[in-house]
């Protein structure tokens, strides 16, 4: 499915959707990760270990340390991997508002992780960005 590459059009149709659950970012050794009975939302192998995004209950059940809780907002449009500027526009605005942002771009959608305490502000900002595009 092709999607528009025009930045303004992308921002207008991004349709942010708050996902259920709380997520944590953590790192575990490869050995421990192989033996855990959980399915991570996302993993990335780094030299320090496996960086993972886990649902909070799984992290707690496996005694995995984390420093904060995050909520996931998915952008419902089928974004184009070659689109330019949409995530930069969003991250620039979040930075101006003082909201930390971690982005995971997958094939079909972009997923924004914001601190759980900031999720309402983040959704309001995304709505404002879309309306002003």
WOLINMO-V894076 format. One line per field, one symbol per residue. ss: DSSP state (A for helix, B for strand, O for the rest). A space follows every 50 residues. Layout:
ss=???
This chain:
ss=OOOOOOAAAAAAOOOBBBOOOOBBBBBBOAAAAAAOOOOOOBBBBBOOBB BBBBBAAAAAAOOOOOOOOBBBBBBOOOOOOOOOOAAAAAAAAAAAAOOO OBBBBOOOOBBBBBBAAAAAAAAAAAAAAAAAO
